[in-house]
């Protein structure tokens, strides 16, 4: 694994929504590109101002609707623009020292993909399914009829994925988020990723894995990191349900993974209810305090830093609210100042203490509505104290001597927190 991911904090966004592209119209293969991708560039300075230095992009390739039904991995979605637009974005990011991760959908494609539409019974098969009376019945992804599953036992599929990855790495991106990696057999990644690393040894590969034995998946697949959904659930359920024992358990499980790999951590992304809606705006800093002080490669979902709210719904179009269009620049946003300041302060703390990337966290004290976490090395420590209850609490400072951010007061070896108070301290 390359060293640079240890120092990258990501800003995650969903490009089609961000630029206001029509989502349900599909792609006309002959359509002229509409150059919307340049709407991202005015936001790059915002990324730097937050203290972040990575751009984790959702799908940008030609697709039929929402981006995850790819029809051409080598062509930019015409609703976003063309190759020149990507080159400009990569160049602008490079000027600012911002890394770029692309979203690779390699488990399935859209039914409009030419290879699917033009397949014949006697040709090499790229898709899972069966021929019945001259008609191909495709396997689909999780019941979505529009998403036809690739056959990962096919050498032709492995060759295609290697070619796609290397094509865009050659164009200047830094790595790949592997969408629905949990649905792809680990031996497929174990074959493909080393072939890509032979040409691009500094590339980083992040797998989207929602459930399963994460350590085993990394060992068998050779992926560098996985999305840490268990910690995300522990954070927002623990806070929202007033049961911080769930958070404490999730952190202990999280620490066990560090023996094998460093997970990618988050409290929001394009597939889940925004954190401000999940826990309430007043408790967002509590979630962030955990995110930026436990081990991991953190990401901020674009808009969460402003305290935006949105609920994901299980229906057609149920993701739309969490994937909105953004204004032309950050100056046009009227956000929650307290949430924005918490992001800035905690990201700055993370920047000052890069050792947090793979550091062990101890649960020092735990109750339903309060918790003390201590993450430390031999000569440095960060302590998080959280109160999600409606009464003030006094919590141990765990040998920390200075309140870095939050609204707690240090009194001797105790931290005094008001109702729903929080504080981060350092040794």
KOLVO-61663 format. One record per atom (N, C-alpha, C): residue in three letters; x, y, z negated. Coordinates in steps of 0.2 Angstrom, whole numbers, plus 5000, padded with zeros to 4 digits. Layout:
<nodes>
alaXYZ
...
</nodes>
This chain:
<nodes>
unk500449945000
unk500050005000
unk500450065000
unk500350115004
unk500750185004
unk500650214997
unk501050264996
unk501050304990
unk500650364990
unk500450384996
unk500050454996
unk499350444993
unk499050384993
unk498350384990
unk498350404982
unk498950394979
unk498950414972
unk498850484970
unk498950524975
unk498950594975
unk498350634978
unk497850594981
unk497350624985
unk496650614981
unk496350674981
unk495650674978
unk495250694984
unk494650654985
unk494350664991
unk493650704991
unk493550744996
unk492850774997
unk492550735002
unk491950705000
unk491550655004
unk490950695007
unk490950685014
unk490350715017
unk490050675023
unk489450685024
unk489050645030
unk489050695036
unk489450685041
unk489450735046
unk488850755050
unk488450705052
unk487850715056
unk487350765052
unk487250745045
unk486850795041
unk487150855040
unk487850865039
unk488150925037
unk488050975042
unk488150955049
unk488151005054
unk487451015057
unk486950985054
unk486250995056
unk486050955063
unk486450905064
unk486250865070
unk485650825070
unk485250825075
unk484650785075
unk484850705073
unk484450675069
unk484650615067
unk484250555070
unk483650575072
unk483150515074
unk483150515082
unk483450565085
unk483350565092
unk483750515096
unk484250485093
unk484650435097
unk485150475101
unk485550435105
unk486050465109
unk485950445116
unk485950495120
unk485950495128
unk486650485130
unk486850425133
unk487550415135
unk487750465140
unk487350495143
unk487550545148
unk487450625146
unk487350625139
unk487150695137
unk487850735136
unk487850795137
unk488350845136
unk488550845129
unk489150845126
unk489250855119
unk489050925117
unk488750925111
unk488550985107
unk489150995102
unk489451055102
unk490051055098
unk489951085091
unk489651035087
unk489451055080
unk490051045075
unk490550995077
unk491050975072
unk491451035069
unk491451085073
unk491851145071
unk491551175065
unk490951165063
unk490651195058
unk490951165051
unk491351115052
unk491751095046
unk492351135044
unk492651165049
unk493251195048
unk493251255043
unk492651295043
unk492651345037
unk492651325030
unk492451255030
unk492451225023
unk493051195020
unk493551195025
unk494251165023
unk494551205017
unk494551265017
unk494851315012
unk494451295005
unk493751285006
unk493451265000
unk493651204997
unk493851155001
unk494151094998
unk494751104994
unk495151144997
unk495851164994
unk495651204988
unk495251254988
unk495051294982
unk494751254976
unk494451194978
unk494251154972
unk494751114969
unk495351104973
unk495851064971
unk495951004974
unk495550984979
unk495450924982
unk495950934989
unk496150874991
unk496550874997
unk496450815002
unk495850785002
unk495650735006
unk494950745009
unk494850725015
unk494150735018
unk493950665020
unk493450635016
unk493250565018
unk492550575022
unk492650565028
unk492050575033
unk491650515033
unk490950525034
unk490550475036
unk490550465043
unk490150425046
unk490250405053
unk490250465058
unk490750465063
unk490750515068
unk490750485075
unk490650415076
unk490650385083
unk489950385086
unk489950385092
unk489250385096
unk488850325093
unk488250345091
unk487750295088
unk487050315091
unk486550275089
unk485850285091
unk485450325087
unk485650325080
unk485250375075
unk485650405070
unk485750365065
unk486050385058
unk486850385058
unk487150355063
unk487850345063
unk488150275061
unk487750235058
unk487950175056
unk487650115061
unk487450145067
unk487250095072
unk487650115078
unk488250105078
unk488750125083
unk488650095090
unk488750135095
unk488650105102
unk489350115105
unk489850155103
unk490450165106
unk490950185100
unk491450145098
unk491950165093
unk492450205096
unk492550215102
unk493050255105
unk492850325107
unk492150345106
unk491850405108
unk491550445102
unk491750505101
unk491450545096
unk490650555098
unk490250555093
unk489550565094
unk489450625098
unk489050625103
unk488950695107
unk488550745103
unk488250725098
unk487950765093
unk488450805089
unk489050785089
unk489550815085
unk490050855089
unk490150825095
unk490650855100
unk491050805104
unk491650815105
unk492050765109
unk492750765105
unk493250725109
unk493850715107
unk494250785105
unk494150835109
unk494450895107
unk494250925100
unk493650915099
unk493350945092
unk493750905087
unk493850835087
unk494150795082
unk494850825082
unk495150835087
unk495850855087
unk495950915083
unk495450965084
unk495551025081
unk495451025073
unk494950975072
unk494850965065
unk495450935061
unk495750885064
unk496350855062
unk496850905061
unk496950945066
unk497550995066
unk497351045060
unk496751065059
unk496651115054
unk496751085047
unk496551025047
unk496650985040
unk497350975039
unk497750965044
unk498450955043
unk498851015041
unk498651075044
unk498851135042
unk498851155034
unk498251125031
unk498151135024
unk498351075020
unk498651025023
unk498850965019
unk498350925017
unk497750925021
unk497150885019
unk497250815023
unk497150755020
unk497150695023
unk496450685025
unk496350635030
unk495750615033
unk495650545033
unk495050525031
unk494850455031
unk494250445035
unk494250405040
unk493650395045
unk493250335042
unk492550335044
unk492150285042
unk492050235047
unk492350165046
unk492250115051
unk491750065050
unk491250065055
unk490650015054
unk490849955058
unk491149905055
unk491349845059
unk491049785057
unk490449795053
unk490049735051
unk489549725057
unk489349775060
unk488749775064
unk488749835069
unk488349835074
unk488349885079
unk487549895080
unk487449955084
unk486749965086
unk486549915092
unk485949905093
unk485749865098
unk485849895105
unk485949965105
unk486149995112
unk486849985114
unk487249955110
unk487949945111
unk488049905118
unk488449935123
unk488449895129
unk488649825129
unk489149805124
unk489349735124
unk488749695122
unk488249715118
unk487649685116
unk487149675122
unk487049735125
unk486549735130
unk486749695136
unk487449685137
unk487749655143
unk487949585142
unk487949555136
unk488149495135
unk487849435139
unk488249385141
unk487949335144
unk488049265140
unk487749215142
unk487749155138
unk488449115139
unk488749135145
unk489449095146
unk490049135145
unk489949195142
unk490449245140
unk490649235133
unk491249265131
unk491549255124
unk490949295120
unk490849265114
unk490249295110
unk490549345105
unk490249405105
unk490449455100
unk490049455094
unk489449425094
unk488849435090
unk488649375087
unk488449375080
unk488149315077
unk487449305079
unk487249245081
unk486549225083
unk486549165087
unk486049155091
unk485949095095
unk485649115101
unk485749075106
unk485449075113
unk484849025113
unk484249055114
unk483649015114
unk483249025121
unk483248975125
unk482948985132
unk483149045135
unk483849055135
unk484149105139
unk484049175136
unk483849175130
unk483749245126
unk484149235120
unk484549295118
unk484949295112
unk484549315106
unk484549275101
unk484249295095
unk484749315090
unk484849385089
unk485449405085
unk485249405078
unk485849385074
unk485749405066
unk485849475065
unk485449495060
unk485449575059
unk485749585052
unk485949645050
unk486149665044
unk485649685039
unk485549645034
unk485149655028
unk484449675030
unk484149635036
unk483449645038
unk483349705042
unk483849745044
unk483849805049
unk483849775056
unk483349775059
unk483349745066
unk483749785071
unk483849845070
unk484249885074
unk484949875073
unk485249835068
unk485949835067
unk486149755068
unk486449745074
unk486549675075
unk487249655073
unk487349595070
unk487949575066
unk488449555071
unk489049575070
unk489649555074
unk489849485071
unk490149445076
unk490349375074
unk491149385072
unk491249385065
unk491949395063
unk492349335064
unk492049275066
unk492549215068
unk492749225075
unk492549275079
unk492749285086
unk493449325086
unk493949295089
unk494549335090
unk494449395094
unk493949395098
unk493849455102
unk493549515097
unk493249495092
unk493049545087
unk493649575083
unk494049525081
unk494649555078
unk495049595082
unk495149575089
unk495549625093
unk495249695094
unk494549695094
unk494149755095
unk494349805089
unk494249775083
unk494349815077
unk495049835076
unk495549795078
unk496249825078
unk496349875083
unk496049865089
unk496149925094
unk495849985092
unk495149985089
unk494850045087
unk495250075081
unk495450045076
unk495850075071
unk496450105073
unk496850075077
unk497450095079
unk497350155084
unk496850155088
unk496650215092
unk496650285088
unk496250275083
unk496150335079
unk496650355074
unk497050305072
unk497650315068
unk498150355072
unk498250335078
unk498650365083
unk498450435084
unk497850455084
unk497550525085
unk497650565078
unk497950535073
unk498150575067
unk497750565061
unk497250515061
unk496950505054
unk497350465050
unk497150465043
unk497650425038
unk497350365036
unk496750345038
unk496550275035
unk495750265037
unk495550215034
unk494850195035
unk494450175029
unk493850205029
unk493350175024
unk492950115028
unk492950055025
unk492650005029
unk491949995027
unk491450015030
unk490750015029
unk490549935028
unk490149925023
unk489849865022
unk490349805022
unk490949825019
unk491549775019
unk491349715015
unk490849715010
unk490649655007
unk490249605011
unk490049625017
unk489649585021
unk490149545026
unk490749565026
unk491249535031
unk491649485027
unk491749435030
unk492149385027
unk492849405026
unk493149395020
unk493849425018
unk494349395023
unk494349335025
unk494849315030
unk494949355036
unk494349385038
unk494349435044
unk494749495042
unk494649525037
unk495149585035
unk495849565034
unk495949505031
unk496649475030
unk496949465037
unk496649455042
unk496949445049
unk497049515052
unk496549565051
unk496549625055
unk496949675052
unk496949685045
unk497349745042
unk498049735043
unk498349675042
unk499049675043
unk499349685050
unk498849675055
unk499049695062
unk499049765063
unk498649805059
unk498549875060
unk499149905056
unk499349875050
unk499849895046
unk500549895050
unk500649845054
unk501249835058
unk501449895062
unk500849935064
unk500949995068
unk500950055064
unk500550055059
unk500350115055
unk500450095047
unk501050085045
unk501150055038
unk500950105033
unk500850165034
unk500550215029
unk499850225029
unk499450185033
unk498750185033
unk498450155027
unk497850185024
unk497550165018
unk496850135020
unk496650075017
unk496050045019
unk495550035012
unk495050075012
unk494550075007
unk493950035009
unk493749985005
unk493149945007
unk492549965003
unk492049965006
unk491349975003
unk491149905000
unk491149904994
unk490949834991
unk490549854985
unk489849834985
unk489349854980
unk489349804974
unk489549744976
unk489449694971
unk489949634972
unk490049584968
unk490549534969
unk491149534965
unk491549494965
unk492249484962
unk492749534965
unk492749594963
unk493149644966
unk493949624967
unk494149604961
unk494949584961
unk495049524966
unk494649474967
unk494749424971
unk494649444979
unk494149494980
unk494049514986
unk494649554989
unk494949594985
unk495549634987
unk496149584988
unk496249534984
unk496749484985
unk496649444991
unk496049424993
unk495949384999
unk495949425005
unk495749485005
unk495649525011
unk496249575013
unk496649585008
unk497249635008
unk496949705009
unk496349725008
unk496149795007
unk496549825001
unk496649895002
unk496949924997
unk496549944991
unk495949964992
unk495449984987
unk494749964988
unk494349974983
unk493649964984
unk493250014981
unk492650024983
unk492150074980
unk491950044973
unk491950084968
unk491850064961
unk491150084959
unk490650034961
unk489950044960
unk489750034953
unk490149984950
unk489949964943
unk490150024938
unk490650064939
unk490850124935
unk490350174936
unk490150184943
unk489650234944
unk488950224941
unk488750154941
unk488150144937
unk488250154930
unk488850134927
unk488950144920
unk488950214918
unk489150254922
unk489150334920
unk488450354920
unk488050344926
unk487450384926
unk486950344922
unk486950284922
unk486450244918
unk486550264910
unk487250254909
unk487350264902
unk487150334899
unk487250384904
unk487050454902
unk486250464902
unk486050444908
unk485250454909
unk484850414904
unk485050354902
unk484650314898
unk484850324890
unk485350364889
unk485450374882
unk485850314879
unk486150274883
unk486450214880
unk487250214883
unk487650244879
unk488350254881
unk488750184880
unk488450134877
unk488750074876
unk488850044883
unk488350064888
unk488450034895
unk489050074898
unk489150134897
unk489750164899
unk490350134896
unk490350124890
unk490950094887
unk491150024890
unk490649984891
unk490749924894
unk490949924901
unk490749974905
unk490949984912
unk491650004912
unk491850044907
unk492550064907
unk493050014905
unk492849964901
unk493249914899
unk493349864905
unk492749854909
unk492849814915
unk493249844920
unk493149914921
unk493549954926
unk494349944924
unk494549944918
unk495249934916
unk495549864918
unk495049814918
unk495349754920
unk495549744927
unk495149784931
unk495349784939
unk496049814940
unk496349854936
unk496949894937
unk497549844937
unk497449784935
unk497949734936
unk498049714943
unk497549724947
unk497549704954
unk497549764959
unk497149814957
unk497149874962
unk496849934958
unk496849994962
unk496550054959
unk495950064963
unk495350064960
unk494750074963
unk494650144965
unk494150154970
unk493950224972
unk493350244968
unk493350294964
unk492850314960
unk492450374962
unk491850374959
unk491350424962
unk490750434957
unk490450494957
unk489750494954
unk489250514959
unk489450514965
unk488950534970
unk489250514977
unk488750494981
unk488950484988
unk488350484993
unk488450474999
unk487850485004
unk487350435003
unk487450384999
unk486950324998
unk486550324992
unk486650374987
unk486350374981
unk486050444979
unk485650434974
unk485350504971
unk485950544969
unk485850604970
unk486350654967
unk486450654960
unk487050664957
unk487150654950
unk486750704946
unk486650764949
unk486250814945
unk485550794944
unk485250754949
unk484550734949
unk484550674944
unk485050634944
unk485150564940
unk485150584933
unk485550634931
unk485650644924
unk485450714921
unk485250754926
unk485150824924
unk485750864924
unk485650934926
unk486250974928
unk486650984921
unk486350984916
unk486651004909
unk487150944907
unk487050884910
unk487450834908
unk487950814914
unk487950844920
unk488450834925
unk489150844923
unk489350894919
unk490050894916
unk490250834912
unk489750804909
unk489950744905
unk490150684910
unk489750674915
unk489950624921
unk490650644924
unk490750704925
unk491350724928
unk491950714924
unk491850724917
unk492450714913
unk492650644913
unk492150594913
unk492350524914
unk492750514921
unk492450534926
unk492650524933
unk493450544934
unk493550604931
unk494250634932
unk494750614927
unk494550574922
unk495050564917
unk495150484916
unk494750444919
unk494950374920
unk495250354926
unk495650304926
unk495950284932
unk495550274938
unk495850284944
unk495450284950
unk495750334955
unk495450324961
unk495550374967
unk494850414968
unk494750474964
unk494150504964
unk493850534970
unk493250544971
unk492950584977
unk492350624974
unk492250684977
unk491750724976
unk491250724982
unk490650704981
unk490150704986
unk489950784988
unk490050804994
unk489950874996
unk489250894993
unk489250954990
unk488650984987
unk488550964980
unk488850914977
unk488850894970
unk489150954966
unk489650984969
unk490051034965
unk489651094964
unk489051104968
unk488651164967
unk488051144963
unk488051084960
unk487451064956
unk486851044960
unk486951034967
unk486351014971
unk485950954969
unk485350954970
unk484850894968
unk484550864974
unk484450794973
unk484150764979
unk484050684976
unk483550654978
unk483350594976
unk483350544982
unk483750494982
unk483650444987
unk483050404986
unk482650384992
unk482050344992
unk482150284996
unk481750234994
unk481850174998
unk481250175003
unk481350215009
unk480950215014
unk481250245020
unk480950235026
unk481250265032
unk481350345031
unk482050365032
unk482150435031
unk482350445023
unk482350395019
unk482450405012
unk483150435010
unk483550435015
unk484250455014
unk484350535015
unk483850555019
unk483850625022
unk484050675017
unk483650675011
unk483750725006
unk484450735003
unk484850675003
unk485550675000
unk486050685006
unk485750695012
unk486250705017
unk486050775021
unk486050835018
unk485750895021
unk486250925025
unk485950975029
unk486351025033
unk486651075028
unk487251095029
unk487651145025
unk487551215028
unk487651265025
unk487651335028
unk488351335031
unk488451395034
unk489051405039
unk489651415034
unk489651435028
unk490251435024
unk490051435017
unk490451415012
unk490351415005
unk490051475002
unk490251535005
unk489951605003
unk489151605003
unk488851565007
unk488151565008
unk487751525003
unk488151484998
unk487851444993
unk487751474987
unk487151474984
unk487051494977
unk486951434973
unk487551414970
unk487551354966
unk487551364959
unk487651304955
unk487651314948
unk488351324945
unk488451384943
unk489151404941
unk489451364936
unk489051334931
unk489351294926
unk489651224929
unk489251194934
unk489451134937
unk490051144941
unk490051204945
unk490651214949
unk491251224945
unk491151264939
unk491751274935
unk492051214932
unk491551164930
unk491751104927
unk492151064932
unk491951064939
unk492351024944
unk493051054944
unk493051124945
unk493751154946
unk494151134940
unk493951144934
unk494351134928
unk494551064927
unk494151014929
unk494350944928
unk494750914934
unk494650944940
unk495150924945
unk495750954944
unk495851014941
unk496451044939
unk496851004934
unk496450984929
unk496750934924
unk497050874928
unk496650844932
unk496850784936
unk497550794940
unk497550854943
unk498150874947
unk498750874942
unk498650904936
unk499250914931
unk499450844929
unk499050794929
unk499250734926
unk499150674931
unk499550674936
unk499450614941
unk499550544938
unk499750534932
unk499850474929
unk499150444928
unk498650484928
unk497950464926
unk497750414932
unk498050414938
unk497850374943
unk497750294941
unk498250274937
unk498250204935
unk498350194928
unk498050234924
unk498150234916
unk497550194913
unk497750164907
unk497250124903
unk496850174899
unk496150164898
unk495750204894
unk495450164888
unk495550184882
unk495250154876
unk494650194874
unk494150154872
unk493550174869
unk493650184861
unk493750244859
unk493950254852
unk493350254847
unk492850284849
unk492250284845
unk491650284850
unk491050244848
unk490550234853
unk489850234849
unk489350274851
unk488650264849
unk488250274855
unk487550274854
unk487150274859
unk487250344863
unk487350394859
unk487350464862
unk487950504861
unk488550464859
unk489150494859
unk489750444860
unk490250474863
unk490850424864
unk491450464864
unk492050434862
unk492650464863
unk493150414867
unk493450444872
unk493850404876
unk494550434876
unk495050384876
unk495750404876
unk496150374881
unk496450414886
unk496850384891
unk497550414890
unk498050364890
unk498650384888
unk499250344891
unk499850384891
unk500450344892
unk500850354886
unk501450334886
unk501850334880
unk501950404877
unk501950454882
unk502150524879
unk501650574881
unk501050554883
unk500450604885
unk499850564884
unk499350604883
unk498650584882
unk498150634884
unk497550604886
unk496950644888
unk496350614884
unk495950654880
unk495450634876
unk494750664878
unk494250624880
unk493650644882
unk493150634876
unk492750684874
unk492250684869
unk491650704872
unk491150664871
unk490450674874
unk489850664869
unk489450714869
unk488850714865
unk488250724870
unk487850674871
unk487250674876
unk486650684872
unk486650684865
unk486050694861
unk485850764859
unk485350774856
unk485050834855
unk485250864848
unk485650834844
unk485950854838
unk486750864838
unk487050904834
unk487750914835
unk488050854832
unk488750844834
unk489050784831
unk489750804830
unk490150764825
unk490850774824
unk491150714826
unk491650714830
unk492050654833
unk492750664832
unk493050604832
unk493850604831
unk494150634837
unk494750674836
unk495150704841
unk495650654844
unk495650594841
unk496150544843
unk496850564845
unk497050614840
unk497750634840
unk497850694845
unk497350714849
unk497450764854
unk497450834850
unk497750884853
unk497850944849
unk497651004852
unk497351004859
unk497151064862
unk496551044866
unk496051084866
unk495451084870
unk495651114877
unk495551074882
unk495751094889
unk495151134892
unk494551094891
unk493951124895
unk493351094891
unk492751124892
unk492151104889
unk491951154883
unk491551134879
unk491251184874
unk491351154867
unk491851114866
unk491951084859
unk492451134855
unk492451124849
unk492851154844
unk493251104840
unk493951114840
unk494451074837
unk494451094830
unk494351054825
unk494351074818
unk494751014814
unk495351034813
unk495850974810
unk495850924815
unk495750864813
unk495750804817
unk495050784820
unk494550834820
unk493950814822
unk493750864828
unk493250844832
unk493050894837
unk492250904836
unk492050964835
unk491350984834
unk491050994840
unk490550954842
unk490150964848
unk489450984846
unk489151034850
unk488451054849
unk488051004853
unk487351014853
unk486850974857
unk487150964864
unk487150904867
unk487350894873
unk488050934875
unk488450934870
unk489150964871
unk489650914874
unk490250944876
unk490750894879
unk491350934878
unk491950904878
unk492550934878
unk493150884880
unk493650904884
unk494150864886
unk494750894882
unk495150854879
unk495750874875
unk496350844878
unk496950874876
unk497650844878
unk498050844872
unk498550794872
unk499050794867
unk499450854867
</nodes>
